[in-house]
Amino acid sequence: MTENTTTQLIQEVVDHVIAEDKKALSQWGDKRDLWVQMGGDLLKGIDKVISSDLRIVKDDGSIGTYPAFRVQHNNACGYYKGGIRFSTGVHQSEVETLAMLMTLKNALHALPYGGGKGGVHINVREHSKRELKEVSKAFVRMLQNQIGPYKDIPAPDVGTGEETMDWMTEEYKLLHPNQPFINTFTGKSIANGGTRGRAESTGIGTFLSYYYLVEAVLSGSLSVNDDHTERKETVKAIGEKGNVIVAVQGFGNLSRAAAIEAANCEKKHTVIAVSDSRRTIYNENGVDVEKLAPFKEKNDRLPNEEELKELGIEGEVRDPDAVLTLDCDVLILGAIEDQITSENQADIKADILVEGANGPITKEADEYLESKGKVIIPDVLANAGGVTVSYLEWVQGFTNDAKSKETILKDMSDRMKNVSYRVYNAYFSSESDVTMRFLCYKLAFLRVIDLMKRSGKIS
C-alpha cells in the first residue's frame, strides 16, 4: 500500500467523521470539524525524516554505500516505535508509509507509542555477517541523537533480527556511556534483555486475529447489520467446519509461526500450502510445516522436489504465486506488500484473508474483495502481536522482571482479543460500504486526534 493510498484513506476517514459520524468527538463543539480536519492534516504529514548514505569497508576492501532512512511519523500517542528493514525494496516513500501504518497500528491497539520506521537499502544475502554488523553500527551512529528509550525505539523487521538488535544495542551503549540503553531497541536476544516469545509473536497474533473473528461470530455476541449477514454466515460456516483449509503465503518468521499455530490449533486446520519467493509447497492433505521449518531456518528457502523427498515430506512444488489462488477457506498473507492487486483479485478463492505482512492487498483489491463478500483482516489489526510483545519487552527492561514465554504470549493474546472483538463489533454493525480496514483506520484516527487535542497539538 503506497503513501498516497494511506493518506487517501486517512482523508476518507476525516470526511466520514465530519459528514456522517456527528456523534464522534461531539464534545468538541463548534470547532469539531475544523479540529478533525486539522488532525487529519497532521496525521498525513511526517514529523521528521533522517536520511544518509552509510559507508563501510567491505570484506574485499572496497567501499559499500547504502541509503538509509529513519522516519518519525507521529508521537501523539507516545514515543516513536517501529522496525528497521534491511532490503533492496527500501526507499524513503516506503518507509514513510510504513511509519504511518505504525502510528495507526499502535493507536488501534492502545499501545503508548507513536509511529516510526527505518530501513537500509541493502541485499542481505550478498553480504557477510561482518559487513551486516558494520552497516548496523553505522546506522546507529547515524541515529545516535534521534533514538533512545524515551524517544524512538526501533525493532526488527524484514531482513533484520535479534542479532541485528544486539549489534545496534551495543553500538548505542558505546555512544551513550552512563545513560540508559537496554530499552532503546526491542526484539533483542533473551540474553541481552529480550523477551521470550518475541520471535513468533507476530505470526501467532496474525493467526489469532482470524481465530478471534470466528470465535466472535460463533459466540453470537456481535451486533450484525443486515448488510453483513452474508459475511457473518460465511465466517460461521467456516467456524463450524470439521476441517478448515488454510494457505499461507511466506514461510519466514511470521508465516512459519502462523502456519504452525494453525496446524496445532485445537480445532482442526489443514495447511495445504506455504510459499517463499522461489516456490509454493502444496499438499491437499496438509503440508508438514513442522518438518519444513528446520530446513527453512537453516537454508533460508523452501526445499525443491528432490529435497522434499529426502526430508520425507509429501508435497508438490508450484510457482511462488500459486499459493494466492488456491481453493481454501483462509489465506494468510505473510510475505511482502502488493501481492493481491487489480490484476489477480478476481482469482482469489479464500473467504477470509489475513494480512500478516504490511499492505499485501492494494486498496482497489481490498474494496473489490469486500464487494464480493470476502472478509479481510487488515494489517493494522492482524500483525500487531510483534509490537505488543515489543511493548512487554520495553516494560520488562524497566522492571527487570522477565516473564515466561507462556505469560508473555498469554498477555499478547488477551490484548489482541480485546482489540479484535472491538473491531469486529464495529465492523459487523456498520454499513456494508465500510471496509474493515476503514473501520480500523477510523478507530485509530479517533484515538490519535483525541490525544492531539488533549496535548495541545491541535487547538
N, C-alpha and C positions, 0 to 999 in steps of 0.2 A: 504494500500500500504506500503510495507516494506521499510526499509532504503536502502537495496540492490537494490530494484526496482527503487527507486527515484534516487539514484546515477547512476544507469544504464541508466536511461532516460536522465539525465544531460549529461552523456558521449555521448549518441547518438546525442544530440543537438550539442555538441562540434564537433563531427565527421562530422556532416552535415554542420555546418558553415565552417569548414576547407576545406572540399572536394567539397561541392556543392553550397554554397552561397558565392561566392568570392566577391560580392558587399558589404556584411556586414563588417563594420569596415575596409574597404579598405584603409581608410586614415591612418591606422597604418603602411602601407608599408611592407617592407620585414619581419619585426618581427611579423606580424599579426598572423600567425598560431601558433607561439610559445606563444604569449601572450594569445591567445584564449584558448590553452590547459592549460596554467598556471592558467588562471581564472577559468576554469572548475575544475582543481585540488583543488583550494582553496574553490570553492563552494561545492565540495563533502566532504570537511572536516568540522570540528567543531571548532569554536573559543574557547569555554570554556564549561565544564560541571561542575556544582556544585551539589554535592550529599551528602546526610547524612541520618541517621535514626532519625526521630522525635520521641520524647518520651513525653507522657503526663500521668497524673494520671486520670484514668477513673472513672466514677461515682461509680463503685463498689469497688474502692480503689486499683485495680490492675494497672499495668503499661502497656500502649499500645505503641507499637513500629511500626512506619510507614516509609518505604523507601520513600524518597523524592528527586526530581530532578529539576534542572533548567538548560536548555540548551540554551546557547547563540551561535547561529549558524554563523551569518554573519552580520556585521554592515556597509557594504559599502554604503548602501542607507540611513542609518540613525540609530537612536537608536534601540536597540533590542526591539521587540514587539511581544507578543503572549500570549495566555491564560494559565490558570492554571487548570488542571484537578484533581478532586478527584474521583478515580475509581480503581477498582480491576484490570483493564486492564493496569494500568500504569507500565511501565518498561523503562529502560534507552533507549533502541534502539527505542521504540515507540516515546518517547519524542524527540529524535534526528531527527527522520523522520518528525514529525510534525513541528519542528523548521525549517527544510529545506523548508517545504511547505510554512511556513510563510514568509521566505525570498523571495521565488518566487512570492507568492501572493501579498505582499506589493510592490515588484518591478513592477509586471504586472500592478497594479493599481496606480503606480506613487505616492505612499504614502512615506513620509520621514522617513521610518522605515526599519530596517533590520529584521531578523527573530529570534524569541525566543519561547520557550515553557517551561511550568513547569507542574509538576504532583506529586501527593501523592498517594501511593498505599493504598487505604482505601475503605471500603464499607460504603458509607454514610448512607445507610438505617439501619445499625446496630449500629449507634452512635447517641447520644443525641446532641441537639443543643450546649450545653455547651462543649461537647467533640470536636465537629467540630470547635468551636471557638478557643479552646486551640490548636488544630492542626494548624489552620490558623495562629495564633500568633507565634507558634513555627516555621512555615515555613518562616515567615517574619524575625524572628531572625536569621535563617539560612542564609538568603539572605541580611541581613541588609546593607552590604557594596557592594553588587553586583547589586542592583536595585536603581532606582531613576528617577526623571522626565527628566533627561538629560543622562540617561544611559540605563536602561532597564525598560519597562513599561508593567507590566502584566495586564491581563483582565480575565473575567470569561470564563469558558469552561464547559465541561461535569462535572456535579456534584458540580459546584460552581455557584454563582450568585451575585447579588448586595449586599446581606447581607454579603457574604464572603469578597467581596472587601471592604466593610465598616469596618469590623473587621481588615483586613490587613492594611488599611489606618491608622486606629487608632494606631495600634502597631508600624507602621513605624514612625508616628508622635512622639510617646513616645521615640523611639530610636534615633530620629534626631531632638532634640529641636532647635528652631531658624533657621531651614532650610526649604526650600520649600517642601511640602509634597502632596498637593492636586492632582498633576498630576502624582504621582508615580503609581497610579492604575487608570484604566478606567473601565467602567461598574459599577460604584458606584450608590447608590441611588440618586435620584434627590435632596433630602435634603442635601446630602453630596457632592454636586458638580457634580453629574452625569448629563447625557444629556437625554432629553425626546426622546423617540423612540428607545433607545438602545436595549431594551429587544426584540423587534420584528424586528429589522433592518436586522438581518441575514436571517430570513425567508422571509421577504418581498424582500430583494435583490435576494434571490435564485429564487423566482418566477419571478422577473423582468428579470433575465438573460435569462429565457425562453421566456418571453413576448417580449423582445427586439430582440430575434432571429427571431420570427415570423414577427415582425414589420419590421425588416431589409429586410427580404425576400420579403414581400408583397410590400415594397416601390419600389422595382426594382432597388435600388441603388447599389446592390452588383455586383462586377465583378465575374462571375461564370465560373470556369474552366469546360470543358466538362465532366471531371471525376466526378464532383459534381452535375451535372444536376439532377440526380435522387434524391439525398438528398434534393436539393432545392425544387423540385416538391413535395416531401413528406412533407416538412415544409409548403409549400404554401397550400397544400391540407388541412392540419390541421388548418392553419390560416383562411381558407375560410369556414370551417365547421360552422354550426349553433350552435353546442354544442360540445365543446372539453372535452373529457373524461380524468380525472386525477386520479391517485392513489398516495397516499403519505405514504411512509414508515416512521414511527415515529409519535409521537404526543407530543414531548417536545416543548420547546420554539420555536425552529427553524421550525419544521414541522407544528406546530399548526399555526404559523403566516403565513407560506406559504399556508397552506390549506385554511385559512380564506381569504387570499388575492386572491386565485383562485376563491373561492366561490362568492366573492363580486366583481370580475372583471367585467368591463363594458361589455366586450364580454363574452358570456355565457360559463362557465366552470362548469362541474359537477364533484364533488369529490366523486368517488364511493367507496373509501376505505381509511382508516387510520389504523395505527397499533401501537403497542408497543411491549415490549419483551414478553408479555403474549398472545396477541391475535390480530387478524385483525377484524375490524368492516367493514362490506361490505353491500352496498345497491346500486343496479344497477341504481336506480332513484336518488341517491345522499344521502350522509350522512350529517346530520345536524351538521356540525362541530362547529358552534357557540353554540349550545346546549351542545355539548360534552365537550367543553373547560373548563367550570367551574368545572365539575366533575373531569377532569384530573388534574387540578390545585390543587384541594382540596385533592384528594386521591392518586396522583402520579401514576395513572394507568387508563386504559380504563375500562368501565363497562362490566360486564358479561351479559348474556342474560336476566336474571331476572332484573338486574339494568337498562338495556336498556328500558325494558317495563315500569319500574317505572318512568323513565325520559321522557317517551313518544317519544322515538327516534326509528324510524324504522330501522332495520338492522339485519344482521345475524352475528354470531361470527364464525370466522375461525382461523386456525393456524396462528401464527405470520408471518411466511414466505410466506403465501398465497398472500400477497399484491404485492410481487415481480413479479408474473407471471400472473397477471390479464390482461385481454384484455382491453387495454386503449391506449390513444394517448400519454400521458405524464406520466412518472414515476418520482416522486421527491423522492430522497433518502436522508432522513434526520435523520438517526439513527447513526450507527457506521460503522467502516471500514470493508472491505472484505465481503460485502453482496452478490455481484454478482461475481462469480468465474467460473472457467472452468467446475465446476460441474453443475451449473444451467444456464449458459449463453445461451444455446440453447432453453430454455423455456421462455425467455424474449420476450414479445409481444409488449411492448411500442415502439413507433418510436422515441421518444425524451426522453432521460434520463438526469436528472439534479442532480448533486452531491451537495446537501446541506451539507452533512456530509463530513468529510475528508477521502478520499480514500475508498469509498464504493464499487468501481469497481476495480478489480485487473488489472494489466497491460495486462495479457493474455486475460481476458474477454473484456477489452476495445478494443483491436485490433480485436478480433473476432466480436464484435457487430458492429464496424465500417465497417468491411468487409461485413457485412450483410445489410449495408445501413442505420444503425441506426445513429442518431445524439446524441453525448454525450457532454453535457456542463460540463467541469471538475470543480472540487472543487476550484482550484485557481482562477477561474473566477466567479463561481456561488455564493460562500458563503462569498464574501468579504464585504457584507453590514455591518456586525458587526464591522470589524476592521476599515471600513471607518467612521462609526459613533463614534467609539472609538477615531479616529483622531480628529473628530469635538469636542468631549468632552475634549480632551487634549488641543486643541486650546482655547476652552471656559475657561479652567482653568487659562490660561494666561491673557485673555482679560476680564474675569468676565462679559461676555456678553452672558447670557443664551438665546438661540433661542427657538422658539416654536417648538412643535413636527412636525408640518406641514413643517416648514422651514428646519428642520434637515433632515427629510425624503426626501424632495424635493432635497436638496443638495446631499444626498446619491444617489438618483435615477439618477440625472443628471450625476454624476461621473460614476456610473455603466453603464449608457447608452453609454457614450463616449468610455469607455474601451471595452464594449461588441461589439459595432459596429466595432471598430478597429480589434478585434479578428475575428469577422465573415467575414469581408472583406478579411483578410489574409487567413482564412481557406477555404472559397469557391473559392478563386482564386489559391489555392495551388494544388499540385499534389495529387492524390487520396490516395497514401500510407502514407500520413501525417495525423495523428490524430489531433483533436482539442487540446487535452492535450499537444501533442508535440509542436504545434504552440504556446500555452500559455507559455510553458517552454522556448521556444526559445525567444519569445519577452521579457520575464522576464530576461533570461540569458544575453541577449544583453545589457539590461539596467544596470544590476549588474556589468558586467565586464567593461563596459564603465566608470562607476563611480570608479571601482577599479583602472583603468588606470589613470583617472584624479587625484585620490588621492595618487597615487604612490604605491599602494598595489601590482601592477604588473608593472615591468619595466625591 
